[in-house]
Amino acid sequence: MDKLWKNIRHSLVPAVFIVTSVVAETTSPVPESVQASVADTMADFDVPGLAIGRVIAGEIAWLGTFGQADENRSLNDTTRFNVASLTKPLFATLVMHLVQDGRFTLDDPLAYYWIDPDVEEDPRHLQLTARLALSHQTGFPNWRGNRKLAFMFDPGARHEYSGEGFEYARRAIERKTDQTLSELMEQYITGPLTMDDTEFGWQRSLEGQIARGYDEQASPIDMGYLQQRSANAAANTFTTLADYTRFAAWVSRGAGLEPALFSDMTAPQAQHENPWEYFGLGWRLVQPEGRTILEHDGRENGVRTQVFVEPATGDGLVILTNSANGELVVRPLVEAAWRDSEALLHQRDLDTWHYLQSLPAAMHRGMVQFISTSPSFTQKLMHAAQVGLIEPSGMPETEYDAIQASIDPFVTAFHNKQLEQPAVLDLLLTLGEGEGEDFRLSKTFTAEQAWEWGRRIQLD
């Protein structure tokens, strides 16, 4: 079956590439340059199916679906995706509407309405608010798993990405409003936006409608686990490209919020000095040259999704894939589809380098070793190092550009197993200094070090 699927997939990309433009809002076909980038990146990184939508001046400009939903179905406008953590911006926008209607507040203790039994003996639960939850400052882990929920640090002391924080806020809101998450979403988000193909948690009607997930080798993943998924503030949303792009367009126009509330949602929320990451309420923030671009990604087995919104210009971009390799296509598609991709990607890379440098030194070697097991993570680190180390090194611009142009071919070779993981690890370790437990990523590179790094990643 895997061999059959690979034959089907390669017959579709790019020779018989399937493109479907959808919904009434669409005014233009997918640009040829974007179609070409999609075809190339899907083939390069074994991505079976991809959907991409573009918002310009606050309206949907074009939508396209490419490739396969599974062995027997092409992607089209009715295909539902598990968008994973792209749920979080939806939930955060719902919360802001509840605040606007006077039904909830951002800063009252969530303990007024909900206290998780696992933390009721810890007085820090009294510090929890919706603002802290939506900006990942609760002190909770991402998920508790089979363990009891517990604080890793004091609320507000730092950022730590946490689905548990969003779920804590959901439980408080459902008790305060006496409505379920699905009911509230229908009232404030999906109903007004006519997002008729969006469900929160598994429903029988989704059977046979979901894009099947595929692993790094383009082998299908058993999707039966989705049938156990209930409505969740941080995940478990099943939607179409058209519906989610409609949401992104709405956010680009202010999401129906009063200006002060929308500004609050899209402003940095750190309640501590020198944050490692930059979050608004429900969104990561990328701020190149004083601008604010909202972004979020989604990651689960066989799922990689991404959204960008720039409210000041009304721009937006939604990318949905049914592949564990989907993150590898985001960068080239941003370059092909976003009007000012260089500034956006440069700032994202700089933010990533800032975050990695901020981690305790004792974590650096293990982190690099883990990164070297994944082409997606390797791509992210290499581009971050390009901005954080190579750019400030003072090397000539032509040499800098040559190194930058070598990163993605290197990652492609790694993905295609032309490079083995030990060789990749050996290369990534040259971005640091020190041995063993004393290893840490370098803070600066000389032009000579930058040149040597560039020589090693060029495969010609």
Secondary structure, 3 states (H helix, E strand, C coil): CHHHHHHHHHHHCCCCCCCECCCCCCCCCCCHHHHHHHHHHHHHCCCCEEEEEEEECCEEEEEEEEEECCCCCECCCCCEEECHHHHHHHHHHHHHHHHHCCCCCCCCCHHHCCCCHHHCCCHHHHHCCHHHHHCCCCCCCCCCCCCCCCCCCCCCCCCCCCHHHHHHHHHHHHHHHCCCHHHHHHHHHHCCCCCCCCEECCCHHHCCCECCCECCCCCECCCHHHHHCCCCCCCCEEECHHHHHHHHHHHHCCCCCCHHHHHHHCCCCCCCCCCCCCECCCCEEECHHHCCEEEEEEEECCEEEEEEEECCCCEEEEEEECECCCHHHHHHHHHHHCCCHHHHHHHHHHHHHHHHHHCCHHHHHHHHHHHCCCHHHHHHHHHHHHHHHHHHHCCCHHHHHHHHHHHHHHHHHHHCCCCCHHHHHHHHHCCEECCHHHCEECCCCCHHHHHHHHHHHCCC
